[in-house]
Amino acid sequence: MIIGSMARPPKPSRVVAKAIEQYKAQELSYKELIKILKQYPDHPIGDLVPDYRRQQQQDIINSGQVPKGAIIANLDKQAPNNSYDCKAYYEDHEFRCEGCSQRFTWTAKEQQRWYESVKGTIYTEIKFCRDCYLNHKSDKKPIQ
């Protein structure tokens, strides 16, 4: 075996850039693109955010519709979702848990983590409080 004969893997930025180019040229399906992007979750994917979504977010910010205490969303970090909508900002939402019926708050910071780090789609909403979610996850049984 010759040392140094193995090729280095390509840098993530090159892999992602090539995948984006192939997707734009319709040589790569959306599903294949997402599969590649999931391998590099920290890589910015700003080229995939259409201009109309950026303009929509800017219009919402400029119109004063953003509530006090809300966190402005980073569209580059949200998962691509083939939608005309955008999640322009995150604000605290109060929900009733489907497991225990208690009221709880899904904070703006938790939403930011879900949509930008975990890459949840912008259409998902939380259903369970943390305790019920963890119980459900550990039991692997449906919550009634």
MARMIKE-728595 format. One line per 10 residues: number of its first residue (from 1); their letters; for each residue x, y, z of N, C-alpha, C, O, CB. Coordinates in steps of 0.2 Angstrom, whole numbers. Glycine has a CB too. Example, Ala and Ser with C-alpha at 12.3 -4.5 7.8 and 13.67 -1.06 7.14 Angstrom:
1) AS) 66,-28,39,62,-22,39,66,-16,39,71,-17,42,57,-22,45 | 64,-11,35,68,-5,36,64,0,39,67,6,40,70,-3,29;
//
This chain:
1) MIIGSMARPP) 4,-6,0,0,0,0,4,6,0,9,7,4,-5,0,6 | 3,11,-4,7,17,-5,3,22,-1,-3,24,-2,8,19,-12 | 7,25,4,4,30,8,3,37,4,8,39,0,9,32,14 | -2,40,5,-3,46,1,-7,45,-5,-8,50,-9,3,50,1 | -8,39,-7,-11,38,-14,-19,38,-14,-22,39,-19,-9,31,-16 | -22,39,-7,-29,39,-7,-31,46,-8,-28,51,-6,-31,37,0 | -36,47,-12,-39,54,-14,-42,57,-8,-46,53,-4,-43,54,-20 | -41,63,-7,-45,67,-1,-52,68,-3,-54,69,-9,-42,73,1 | -57,67,2,-64,68,0,-65,76,-2,-61,80,1,-69,66,6 | -69,77,-6,-70,85,-8,-73,88,-2,-76,86,2,-75,85,-14;
11) KPSRVVAKAI) -71,95,-2,-74,99,4,-81,100,3,-84,100,-2,-70,106,3 | -85,101,9,-92,101,9,-94,107,5,-99,106,1,-94,102,16 | -91,113,4,-93,118,0,-93,117,-7,-98,119,-11,-89,124,2 | -88,113,-9,-88,111,-16,-94,106,-18,-97,106,-23,-81,108,-18 | -95,101,-13,-100,96,-14,-107,99,-15,-111,98,-19,-100,91,-9 | -108,104,-10,-115,107,-10,-116,112,-16,-121,112,-19,-115,111,-3 | -110,116,-17,-111,120,-23,-112,116,-30,-116,118,-34,-104,124,-24 | -109,110,-30,-110,106,-36,-117,104,-36,-120,103,-42,-105,101,-37 | -120,101,-31,-126,99,-30,-132,104,-32,-137,103,-35,-128,96,-23 | -130,110,-29,-135,116,-31,-135,117,-38,-140,119,-41,-133,122,-27;
21) EQYKAQELSY) -129,117,-41,-129,119,-49,-132,113,-53,-136,115,-57,-121,119,-51 | -132,107,-51,-135,101,-54,-143,102,-53,-146,100,-58,-133,95,-51 | -145,104,-47,-152,105,-46,-155,110,-50,-160,110,-53,-153,106,-38 | -151,116,-51,-154,122,-55,-154,120,-62,-158,122,-66,-149,128,-54 | -149,116,-64,-149,113,-71,-154,107,-72,-154,104,-78,-142,111,-73 | -157,106,-67,-162,100,-68,-159,93,-69,-162,89,-72,-168,101,-73 | -153,93,-67,-149,86,-68,-150,82,-61,-148,76,-61,-142,87,-69 | -152,85,-56,-153,82,-49,-160,83,-47,-162,89,-47,-147,85,-44 | -163,78,-44,-170,79,-41,-170,83,-35,-164,83,-31,-174,72,-41 | -175,86,-33,-176,89,-26,-174,84,-21,-171,86,-16,-183,92,-25;
31) KELIKILKQY) -177,78,-21,-176,73,-16,-168,71,-15,-165,71,-10,-180,67,-17 | -165,71,-21,-157,69,-21,-154,75,-18,-149,74,-14,-155,68,-28 | -156,81,-20,-152,87,-17,-153,88,-9,-148,89,-6,-156,94,-20 | -159,86,-7,-160,86,1,-156,81,4,-153,82,9,-167,85,2 | -155,75,1,-151,70,4,-144,72,4,-140,71,9,-151,64,-1 | -141,76,-1,-134,78,0,-134,84,5,-129,84,9,-132,81,-7 | -139,88,5,-138,94,10,-139,92,17,-136,95,21,-144,99,9 | -142,86,18,-143,83,25,-136,81,28,-135,80,34,-148,78,25 | -131,79,23,-125,77,25,-121,83,28,-116,82,31,-121,74,19 | -122,89,26,-119,95,28,-124,100,31,-125,105,28,-115,98,22;
41) PDHPIGDLVP) -126,99,37,-131,103,40,-129,110,42,-133,114,42,-134,100,46 | -123,111,43,-120,118,45,-118,122,39,-117,128,39,-114,117,49 | -119,119,33,-117,123,27,-123,128,25,-129,126,24,-115,118,21 | -121,134,24,-127,139,21,-129,137,15,-125,135,10,-124,146,22 | -136,137,14,-139,136,7,-143,141,4,-148,141,2,-143,129,8 | -140,147,5,-143,153,3,-145,153,-4,-150,157,-6,-139,159,4 | -142,150,-9,-144,150,-16,-150,147,-17,-153,148,-22,-138,146,-20 | -153,143,-12,-159,139,-13,-165,143,-11,-171,142,-13,-159,133,-10 | -164,149,-7,-169,153,-5,-171,158,-11,-168,162,-12,-167,157,1 | -177,157,-13,-179,161,-19,-180,168,-17,-181,170,-11,-186,159,-22;
51) DYRRQQQQDI) -179,173,-22,-179,180,-20,-186,182,-18,-186,187,-13,-177,184,-26 | -191,179,-20,-198,181,-18,-199,180,-11,-203,184,-7,-203,178,-22 | -196,175,-8,-196,173,-1,-193,178,3,-195,181,9,-194,166,1 | -187,180,1,-183,186,4,-187,192,4,-187,196,9,-176,187,1 | -190,194,-2,-194,200,-2,-200,200,2,-201,205,6,-196,201,-10 | -203,194,3,-209,193,7,-207,195,14,-210,198,18,-212,186,7 | -201,192,17,-199,193,23,-197,200,25,-199,203,30,-193,188,25 | -194,203,20,-192,210,20,-198,215,21,-199,220,25,-188,213,15 | -204,213,17,-210,217,17,-213,216,24,-216,221,27,-215,214,12 | -213,210,27,-216,209,34,-212,213,39,-215,217,43,-216,202,36;
61) INSGQVPKGA) -206,213,38,-201,217,43,-203,225,43,-204,228,48,-194,215,42 | -203,227,36,-203,234,35,-210,237,37,-211,243,39,-202,236,28 | -215,232,37,-222,235,38,-224,235,45,-229,238,47,-227,230,35 | -219,233,50,-220,233,57,-225,228,59,-227,228,65,-223,240,58 | -225,222,56,-230,217,58,-226,212,63,-229,208,66,-232,213,52 | -220,213,64,-216,209,68,-217,211,75,-216,216,77,-208,209,67 | -220,206,79,-221,208,86,-215,209,90,-210,207,89,-225,202,90 | -216,213,96,-210,214,100,-208,208,104,-212,204,106,-212,219,106 | -202,206,104,-199,200,107,-198,195,102,-196,189,104,-203,198,112 | -200,196,96,-200,190,91,-193,190,88,-189,195,88,-205,191,85;
71) IIANLDKQAP) -191,184,86,-184,183,83,-185,183,75,-189,179,73,-181,176,86 | -181,187,72,-181,187,64,-178,180,62,-172,178,64,-177,193,62 | -181,177,57,-179,170,55,-173,171,50,-173,176,46,-185,167,51 | -169,167,50,-163,166,45,-166,162,39,-165,155,40,-156,164,48 | -168,164,34,-171,160,28,-165,155,25,-167,150,23,-174,164,23 | -159,157,26,-154,153,23,-153,146,27,-151,141,24,-147,157,23 | -155,146,33,-154,140,37,-161,136,38,-161,131,40,-153,143,44 | -166,139,35,-173,135,35,-172,130,29,-169,131,24,-179,139,34 | -176,124,30,-176,119,25,-179,121,19,-184,124,20,-179,112,28 | -177,120,13,-180,121,7,-187,118,7,-187,112,9,-176,120,1;
81) NNSYDCKAYY) -192,121,5,-199,118,6,-204,119,0,-209,117,1,-202,121,12 | -201,121,-6,-205,122,-12,-211,125,-10,-217,123,-12,-207,115,-14 | -211,131,-7,-217,135,-5,-216,142,-7,-210,145,-7,-218,134,3 | -222,146,-7,-221,153,-8,-221,156,-2,-220,162,-1,-228,155,-13 | -223,153,4,-223,156,10,-216,156,13,-211,152,11,-228,152,15 | -215,160,18,-209,159,22,-211,161,30,-216,164,31,-204,165,20 | -207,158,34,-207,159,41,-203,165,43,-197,164,44,-205,153,46 | -205,171,42,-202,177,43,-199,178,50,-193,181,50,-206,183,40 | -202,176,55,-200,177,62,-203,172,66,-208,169,64,-202,184,64 | -200,171,72,-203,167,77,-205,171,83,-202,175,85,-197,161,79;
91) EDHEFRCEGC) -211,169,86,-214,172,92,-216,166,96,-218,161,94,-219,177,90 | -217,167,103,-219,163,107,-227,161,105,-231,165,104,-219,165,114 | -228,154,105,-235,152,104,-237,147,110,-233,143,112,-235,148,97 | -243,149,112,-246,144,117,-250,139,114,-254,140,110,-250,149,122 | -249,133,117,-252,127,114,-255,123,120,-253,124,126,-248,123,110 | -260,118,118,-263,114,123,-260,107,121,-261,105,116,-271,114,123 | -256,104,126,-253,97,125,-259,92,123,-264,91,127,-249,95,131 | -257,88,118,-262,83,116,-261,77,121,-266,72,121,-261,81,109 | -256,76,125,-255,71,129,-258,72,136,-262,67,139,-248,69,130 | -257,78,139,-259,79,146,-264,85,146,-267,86,152,-253,80,150;
101) SQRFTWTAKE) -266,88,141,-270,94,140,-268,100,144,-272,105,145,-277,92,143 | -262,100,146,-259,106,150,-257,111,144,-256,110,139,-253,104,154 | -258,118,146,-256,123,142,-248,124,143,-246,124,148,-260,130,143 | -245,125,137,-238,127,138,-236,131,132,-240,132,127,-234,120,137 | -230,134,132,-228,139,127,-222,136,123,-217,133,126,-226,145,130 | -222,136,117,-217,135,112,-213,141,111,-216,145,107,-220,131,106 | -208,142,114,-204,148,113,-201,150,107,-200,145,103,-199,149,119 | -200,156,105,-197,158,99,-190,155,98,-188,153,93,-196,166,99 | -186,154,103,-180,151,103,-180,144,101,-176,141,97,-176,152,110 | -185,140,104,-186,133,102,-188,132,95,-186,128,92,-191,130,107;
111) QQRWYESVKG) -192,137,93,-194,137,86,-189,138,81,-188,135,76,-200,142,84 | -184,143,83,-178,144,79,-174,138,78,-172,137,73,-174,150,82 | -173,135,84,-169,129,84,-172,123,79,-169,120,75,-168,126,91 | -179,123,80,-182,117,76,-182,119,69,-180,114,65,-190,117,78 | -183,125,67,-184,127,59,-177,128,56,-176,126,50,-188,133,59 | -172,130,60,-165,132,57,-160,127,59,-156,126,54,-163,138,60 | -160,123,64,-155,118,66,-157,111,64,-153,107,61,-153,119,73 | -163,109,66,-166,103,65,-168,102,58,-169,97,55,-171,101,70 | -170,108,55,-172,108,48,-180,106,47,-181,102,42,-168,104,43 | -184,107,52,-191,105,52,-194,109,47,-192,115,46,-194,106,59;
121) TIYTEIKFCR) -199,107,43,-202,111,38,-206,116,42,-208,116,47,-207,107,34 | -208,122,38,-211,128,41,-218,126,42,-222,130,45,-211,134,36 | -221,120,40,-228,119,41,-229,115,48,-235,113,49,-231,115,35 | -224,113,51,-224,108,57,-226,113,63,-223,118,63,-218,104,58 | -230,110,67,-231,113,74,-230,108,79,-231,102,78,-238,117,74 | -229,111,85,-228,106,91,-234,104,94,-239,108,93,-223,109,96 | -235,97,96,-241,95,98,-241,93,106,-246,93,109,-243,89,94 | -235,91,108,-234,88,115,-229,93,119,-225,95,116,-232,81,115 | -231,93,126,-226,96,130,-220,92,130,-220,86,128,-229,97,137 | -214,94,133,-208,90,133,-209,84,137,-206,79,135,-203,95,137;
131) DCYLNHKSDK) -212,84,143,-213,78,147,-217,72,143,-215,66,143,-217,79,153 | -222,74,140,-226,69,136,-223,67,130,-223,61,128,-233,72,134 | -219,71,127,-215,69,121,-210,64,123,-209,59,119,-211,76,118 | -206,66,129,-201,61,131,-204,54,133,-201,49,132,-197,64,137 | -210,54,136,-213,48,138,-215,44,132,-214,38,132,-219,50,143 | -218,48,127,-220,45,121,-214,42,117,-215,36,115,-224,50,116 | -209,45,117,-203,43,114,-200,37,117,-198,32,114,-197,48,113 | -200,37,124,-197,31,127,-202,25,127,-199,19,127,-196,33,135 | -208,26,127,-213,20,127,-214,17,120,-216,12,119,-220,23,130 | -213,22,115,-214,20,108,-222,17,107,-223,13,103,-210,14,106;
141) KPIQ) -226,20,111,-233,19,111,-237,25,109,-234,31,110,-236,16,118 | -242,25,105,-246,31,104,-249,34,110,-252,31,114,-252,29,98 | -249,40,110,-252,44,116,-260,45,115,-262,46,109,-249,51,117 | -263,43,120,-271,44,119,-274,49,123,-280,50,122,-274,37,121;
//
